[in-house]
Amino acid sequence: MHFGNEFILIGAALAILYPMTGMPQMVALLNGFGGGASTLVAGAELWNATAAAKAAGTAPEPWTQFIIATALTGLIGAVTF
């Protein structure tokens, strides 16, 4: 995997700005951002599937499995956020 120079600069800036004693707080902050992103992605997928089902006039075939997985993803992401 190749990372661009901008990611290296961001990582270097974070390494310089945050002392080792501040690492737990930074990890918690980045983990919270991941949880928020997970919640937003789950909501977007639910929105897209619902819109596609309405446009087709039928419910998607594995709807129950999809709704359970999406709801749990959103719930876990919201708790993490």
ABEGO torsion letter per residue (X at the ends): XBBBAAAAAAAAAAAAABBAAAAAAAAAAAAAAAAAAAAAAAAAAAAAAAAAAAAAGBBBABAAAAAAAAAAAAAAAAAAX
